[in-house]
């Protein structure tokens, strides 16, 4: 066996050091989306016929957030369109389930499992008829309030203790069918209010991620 000099031993040690460094980097890189991640899901119905309806404000807010933070929603998995990016130095997944509203829980549960997250990492964005148009309300738990998307999520996850941002769409006129109302398009006069409210909801989500639920509630639940 050839005897190794001290210089050879140093070279071997340096090579081992860099090999371990690169291995650790690749290991962390592979687990990148399993570290600090927030899963932000907007509820709605897939298809162009529902795109501008009141029930789809969750999708609208997700699209606004994606635009502001340059996150492409170009991946399809877990019965959802989604994209990965960062907001306030926190890694996020933005998603729009494609299951139709009543089965939203199936997609949400698959994403939580697929990204190895907990319910504490979840933020749901949905419409609410009991809140005036243009207003938002943040809650960290609570019943579905009759919202079928929230009911599906609560039923599948087995808990109502997750953060949700409720986006006010106003109530239908007396005697109208609520199911028809949520699937109706916004009126032309409502569009400026809708546009500003979508921006406000995007800002609220940013604060939810950066700060805490209580701070977001104090600022936006007015």
C-alpha positions as CSV (number, residue, x, y, z in Angstrom):
1,X,0.0,0.0,0.0
2,X,1.3,3.4,-0.9
3,X,1.9,5.7,2.1
4,X,0.0,9.0,1.9
5,X,1.7,12.2,2.7
6,X,0.2,15.0,4.8
7,X,-0.7,16.9,1.7
8,X,-2.7,14.0,0.3
9,X,-4.5,13.6,3.6
10,X,-5.5,17.3,3.5
11,X,-6.8,17.0,0.0
12,X,-8.9,14.0,0.9
13,X,-10.3,15.8,4.0
14,X,-11.2,18.8,1.8
15,X,-12.9,16.6,-0.7
16,X,-14.9,14.8,2.0
17,X,-15.9,18.2,3.5
18,X,-17.2,19.5,0.2
19,X,-19.0,16.2,-0.6
20,X,-20.8,16.4,2.7
21,X,-21.6,20.1,2.1
22,X,-23.1,19.4,-1.3
23,X,-25.1,16.4,0.0
24,X,-26.6,18.5,2.8
25,X,-27.5,21.3,0.3
26,X,-29.3,18.9,-2.0
27,X,-31.1,17.3,0.9
28,X,-32.3,20.7,2.1
29,X,-33.2,21.7,-1.4
30,X,-35.3,18.6,-1.8
31,X,-37.2,19.3,1.4
32,X,-37.5,23.0,0.6
33,X,-41.3,22.9,0.4
34,X,-41.5,20.9,3.6
35,X,-40.0,23.6,5.9
36,X,-41.9,26.8,6.6
37,X,-44.8,26.8,4.2
38,X,-48.3,28.4,4.2
39,X,-51.0,26.8,2.1
40,X,-53.3,29.5,0.8
41,X,-56.4,28.1,-0.9
42,X,-59.1,30.2,-2.6
43,X,-62.5,28.4,-3.1
44,X,-64.5,28.5,-6.3
45,X,-65.8,26.6,-9.2
46,X,-63.8,25.6,-12.3
47,X,-64.8,26.7,-15.7
48,X,-65.2,30.0,-17.6
49,X,-69.0,30.1,-16.9
50,X,-68.2,30.6,-13.2
51,X,-65.2,32.8,-13.5
52,X,-66.9,36.1,-12.6
53,X,-69.5,34.8,-10.2
54,X,-69.8,35.8,-6.6
55,X,-68.9,32.2,-5.5
56,X,-65.5,32.6,-7.1
57,X,-64.1,35.5,-5.2
58,X,-61.7,33.0,-3.5
59,X,-60.2,32.3,-7.0
60,X,-60.1,36.1,-7.7
61,X,-58.1,36.8,-4.5
62,X,-55.6,34.0,-5.3
63,X,-55.1,35.4,-8.8
64,X,-54.4,38.8,-7.3
65,X,-51.9,37.4,-4.8
66,X,-50.2,35.5,-7.6
67,X,-50.0,38.6,-9.7
68,X,-48.6,40.8,-6.9
69,X,-45.9,38.3,-5.8
70,X,-45.2,36.9,-9.3
71,X,-46.3,33.3,-8.5
72,X,-47.3,31.2,-11.5
73,X,-50.3,28.9,-11.0
74,X,-49.1,26.5,-13.6
75,X,-49.0,23.2,-11.7
76,X,-51.8,20.7,-11.5
77,X,-52.0,18.1,-8.8
78,X,-54.1,17.2,-5.8
79,X,-57.2,18.1,-7.8
80,X,-56.1,21.7,-7.9
81,X,-54.1,24.3,-9.9
82,X,-51.4,25.7,-7.7
83,X,-48.1,27.5,-7.7
84,X,-45.1,27.9,-5.3
85,X,-43.4,31.2,-4.3
86,X,-42.7,33.4,-1.3
87,X,-44.5,36.2,0.5
88,X,-42.6,38.2,3.1
89,X,-39.8,35.6,3.0
90,X,-42.2,32.8,3.9
91,X,-42.6,30.0,1.4
92,X,-46.2,29.6,0.2
93,X,-48.4,27.5,-2.0
94,X,-51.3,29.3,-3.7
95,X,-54.1,27.0,-4.9
96,X,-57.4,26.9,-6.6
97,X,-59.2,23.5,-6.2
98,X,-60.8,22.1,-9.3
99,X,-63.3,19.8,-7.5
100,X,-66.3,22.2,-7.6
101,X,-67.2,24.0,-4.4
102,X,-69.1,21.2,-2.7
103,X,-66.1,18.9,-2.8
104,X,-63.4,21.4,-1.8
105,X,-62.4,19.3,1.2
106,X,-61.0,16.5,-1.0
107,X,-58.5,18.8,-2.6
108,X,-57.6,20.6,0.6
109,X,-56.9,17.3,2.4
110,X,-54.7,16.0,-0.5
111,X,-52.6,19.2,-0.5
112,X,-52.1,19.2,3.3
113,X,-50.9,15.6,3.1
114,X,-48.9,16.0,-0.2
115,X,-47.0,19.0,1.1
116,X,-46.6,17.5,4.6
117,X,-48.3,20.4,6.3
118,X,-50.5,20.8,9.3
119,X,-53.9,22.5,9.6
120,X,-52.1,25.4,11.3
121,X,-50.4,26.1,8.0
122,X,-53.8,26.5,6.2
123,X,-55.6,29.7,5.1
124,X,-58.9,29.4,3.3
125,X,-60.4,32.3,1.2
126,X,-64.1,32.1,0.5
127,X,-67.2,34.2,-0.2
128,X,-69.8,35.1,2.5
129,X,-73.4,36.3,1.9
130,X,-73.7,37.6,5.5
131,X,-71.0,40.2,5.0
132,X,-71.6,43.4,2.9
133,X,-69.9,43.7,-0.5
134,X,-66.3,45.0,-0.1
135,X,-65.8,43.9,3.5
136,X,-63.7,41.1,4.7
137,X,-63.6,39.2,8.0
138,X,-60.9,36.9,9.3
139,X,-61.6,34.0,11.7
140,X,-59.3,31.3,13.2
141,X,-62.1,28.8,13.6
142,X,-65.9,28.5,13.4
143,X,-68.7,26.6,11.7
144,X,-69.4,26.6,8.0
145,X,-72.2,29.1,8.3
146,X,-74.0,27.3,5.6
147,X,-71.1,27.6,3.1
148,X,-70.8,24.3,1.3
149,X,-67.1,24.7,0.5
150,X,-66.3,25.3,4.2
151,X,-68.6,22.5,5.2
152,X,-66.8,20.1,2.9
153,X,-63.4,21.1,4.3
154,X,-64.6,20.8,7.9
155,X,-66.1,17.4,7.2
156,X,-63.0,16.0,5.5
157,X,-60.5,17.5,8.0
158,X,-62.6,16.7,11.0
159,X,-62.1,20.1,12.5
160,X,-63.2,23.7,12.1
161,X,-60.0,25.2,13.7
162,X,-58.3,26.7,10.6
163,X,-57.9,30.2,9.5
164,X,-60.4,31.5,6.9
165,X,-60.8,34.9,5.2
166,X,-64.4,35.6,4.4
167,X,-65.0,37.9,1.5
168,X,-68.4,39.8,1.6
169,X,-70.6,39.4,-1.5
170,X,-73.7,40.9,0.0
171,X,-77.1,39.3,0.4
172,X,-79.7,38.6,-2.4
173,X,-82.9,40.5,-2.4
174,X,-85.8,39.1,-0.4
175,X,-87.4,36.0,-2.0
176,X,-84.4,35.2,-4.2
177,X,-82.7,31.8,-4.2
178,X,-79.3,32.0,-2.4
179,X,-78.0,29.3,-4.7
180,X,-78.8,31.3,-7.8
181,X,-77.3,34.5,-6.2
182,X,-73.9,33.0,-5.4
183,X,-73.7,31.8,-9.0
184,X,-74.6,35.2,-10.5
185,X,-72.1,37.7,-11.9
186,X,-71.3,40.9,-10.1
187,X,-73.2,43.9,-11.4
188,X,-71.4,46.6,-13.3
189,X,-71.8,49.1,-10.5
190,X,-70.3,46.6,-8.1
191,X,-67.1,46.0,-10.0
192,X,-65.1,49.0,-8.6
193,X,-65.9,47.9,-5.1
194,X,-65.0,44.3,-5.9
195,X,-61.7,45.4,-7.4
196,X,-60.7,47.3,-4.2
197,X,-61.9,44.5,-2.0
198,X,-59.8,41.9,-3.8
199,X,-56.7,44.1,-3.3
200,X,-57.6,44.5,0.4
201,X,-58.0,40.7,0.8
202,X,-54.6,40.2,-0.8
203,X,-53.1,42.6,1.7
204,X,-54.8,40.8,4.5
205,X,-53.4,37.5,3.5
206,X,-49.9,39.1,3.4
207,X,-50.3,40.3,6.9
208,X,-51.7,36.9,8.1
209,X,-48.5,35.3,6.8
210,X,-46.1,38.0,8.1
211,X,-47.6,38.7,11.5
212,X,-50.4,36.8,13.1
213,X,-54.1,36.1,12.9
214,X,-55.0,38.5,15.8
215,X,-53.1,41.4,14.1
216,X,-54.9,40.8,10.8
217,X,-58.2,40.6,12.6
218,X,-57.6,43.9,14.4
219,X,-56.8,45.6,11.2
220,X,-59.3,44.2,8.7
221,X,-62.3,43.0,10.8
222,X,-64.0,46.4,10.8
